[in-house]
Amino acid sequence: MLGLAAAVAAGYVPVRIFLDMPAEFSLGALPGWVLVDLAAYLGAGLVLLLGALTTLFRATAGAILLGLGALLAIGALLMEPLSVGVPLARFADAMFTHGGFAMVDRVGLAGLAVLVLILALLPPTFRYLRYRTPSVPMWAGQEAYSSRGW
């Protein structure tokens, strides 16, 4: 469930940036690193969404996808100030003083990404995902192989 929340938080950042762009502004006018950062956010959201849905179906690949998506989200968060050429401390100060919901989203994404990364790569998670319930119920006792029903 945390993977789904992290996927929504990662997808919110580029969508909000696209919606805030003026109509006469195009993506081609953005610097290359900003486009890479936006693609990293979108990729992280997609991988986290696929990992969360796959984990709901108890597939081991879901935990691996969640871990990769969390790493991608953390990388996108760290690359954002570098892509616009602002020192990290100044970017963080601007986000916390003038950020509004964008700041809350990025801080929430950072917390969720770290939590998802830790929980997805824990050994109990893989044990849970590998465990399969028996498809045929096991009967015990004398009734298990009784020939009276034949």
Wavefront OBJ file of the C-alpha trace (Angstrom):
o trace
v 0.000 0.000 0.000
v 2.894 2.363 0.688
v 4.154 1.684 -2.825
v 0.868 2.943 -4.263
v 1.094 6.131 -2.205
v 4.706 6.642 -3.306
v 3.683 6.103 -6.953
v 1.031 8.814 -6.659
v 3.494 11.184 -4.970
v 6.144 10.556 -7.649
v 3.657 11.085 -10.452
v 2.301 14.305 -8.946
v 5.566 16.255 -9.355
v 5.868 16.188 -13.168
v 2.116 16.492 -13.691
v 2.033 19.628 -11.553
v 5.038 21.070 -13.400
v 3.342 20.394 -16.756
v 0.103 22.011 -15.573
v 1.903 25.116 -14.274
v 3.693 25.740 -17.591
v 2.434 28.688 -19.613
v 0.593 27.799 -22.815
v 3.272 29.307 -25.064
v 6.065 27.354 -23.337
v 7.171 23.990 -24.746
v 9.078 21.056 -23.326
v 11.788 21.566 -25.937
v 12.744 24.831 -24.245
v 13.603 23.076 -20.976
v 17.227 22.142 -20.274
v 18.152 18.504 -20.843
v 18.751 17.704 -17.182
v 15.311 19.010 -16.238
v 13.769 16.673 -18.802
v 15.820 13.788 -17.422
v 14.618 14.649 -13.908
v 10.976 14.766 -15.013
v 11.413 11.448 -16.805
v 12.948 9.993 -13.622
v 9.899 11.082 -11.605
v 7.526 9.574 -14.165
v 9.611 6.393 -14.377
v 9.707 6.086 -10.595
v 5.937 6.478 -10.411
v 5.402 3.839 -13.085
v 7.831 1.328 -11.573
v 6.398 1.875 -8.074
v 2.867 1.382 -9.403
v 3.812 -1.832 -11.222
v 5.708 -3.074 -8.171
v 2.823 -2.362 -5.815
v 0.290 -4.089 -8.060
v 2.596 -7.058 -8.606
v 3.174 -7.369 -4.872
v -0.578 -7.477 -4.265
v -0.601 -10.653 -6.370
v 2.223 -12.071 -4.218
v 4.899 -12.138 -6.913
v 8.522 -11.822 -5.844
v 9.250 -9.490 -8.741
v 6.969 -6.922 -7.083
v 9.372 -6.407 -4.189
v 12.265 -5.968 -6.590
v 10.270 -3.454 -8.649
v 9.346 -1.570 -5.483
v 13.013 -1.373 -4.505
v 14.029 -0.130 -7.951
v 11.211 2.407 -8.031
v 12.151 3.719 -4.598
v 15.783 4.109 -5.657
v 14.666 5.916 -8.807
v 12.445 8.258 -6.774
v 15.286 9.051 -4.363
v 17.584 9.708 -7.310
v 15.019 12.030 -8.918
v 14.616 13.931 -5.657
v 18.366 14.398 -5.314
v 18.805 15.303 -8.984
v 16.115 18.004 -9.006
v 18.190 20.825 -7.455
v 21.206 19.827 -9.540
v 19.177 19.919 -12.755
v 18.253 23.568 -12.235
v 21.725 24.544 -10.993
v 20.787 25.439 -7.412
v 22.722 24.206 -4.362
v 20.850 21.595 -2.353
v 20.691 23.710 0.826
v 19.219 26.698 -1.012
v 16.715 24.489 -2.822
v 15.604 22.908 0.471
v 15.281 26.346 2.088
v 13.139 27.612 -0.801
v 10.989 24.483 -0.723
v 10.295 24.748 3.005
v 9.605 28.493 2.994
v 7.704 28.916 -0.290
v 6.933 25.385 -1.388
v 3.328 24.865 -0.298
v 1.898 21.510 -1.319
v 4.851 20.853 -3.632
v 7.101 20.776 -0.570
v 4.749 18.452 1.290
v 4.643 16.146 -1.738
v 8.415 15.972 -2.092
v 9.001 15.433 1.627
v 6.282 12.779 1.637
v 7.837 11.131 -1.413
v 11.245 11.105 0.264
v 9.846 9.466 3.387
v 7.731 6.981 1.471
v 10.570 6.070 -0.884
v 12.947 5.315 1.982
v 10.274 3.325 3.815
v 9.287 1.369 0.694
v 12.938 0.633 -0.075
v 13.539 -0.746 3.411
v 10.320 -2.755 3.626
v 10.574 -4.166 0.103
v 14.076 -5.528 0.603
v 13.547 -7.115 4.026
v 13.829 -10.934 4.117
v 10.316 -11.383 5.644
v 8.868 -9.649 2.590
v 10.470 -12.188 0.275
v 9.357 -15.050 2.550
v 5.785 -13.753 2.396
v 5.894 -13.399 -1.378
v 7.373 -16.876 -1.924
v 4.910 -18.711 0.341
v 2.177 -20.487 -1.590
v -0.846 -22.003 0.063
v -1.602 -25.607 -0.869
v -4.151 -25.817 -3.664
v -5.624 -29.134 -2.453
v -6.784 -29.237 1.166
v -4.855 -31.698 3.292
v -7.001 -34.176 5.233
v -5.699 -35.890 8.300
v -6.861 -38.855 10.254
v -8.641 -42.046 9.194
v -11.013 -40.243 6.805
v -8.141 -39.159 4.607
v -7.851 -42.433 2.660
v -11.112 -44.141 3.416
v -12.346 -46.619 0.831
v -15.922 -46.526 2.109
v -16.860 -43.682 -0.198
v -15.971 -45.692 -3.321
l 1 2 3 4 5 6 7 8 9 10 11 12 13 14 15 16 17 18 19 20 21 22 23 24 25 26 27 28 29 30 31 32 33 34 35 36 37 38 39 40 41 42 43 44 45 46 47 48 49 50 51 52 53 54 55 56 57 58 59 60 61 62 63 64 65 66 67 68 69 70 71 72 73 74 75 76 77 78 79 80 81 82 83 84 85 86 87 88 89 90 91 92 93 94 95 96 97 98 99 100 101 102 103 104 105 106 107 108 109 110 111 112 113 114 115 116 117 118 119 120 121 122 123 124 125 126 127 128 129 130 131 132 133 134 135 136 137 138 139 140 141 142 143 144 145 146 147 148 149 150
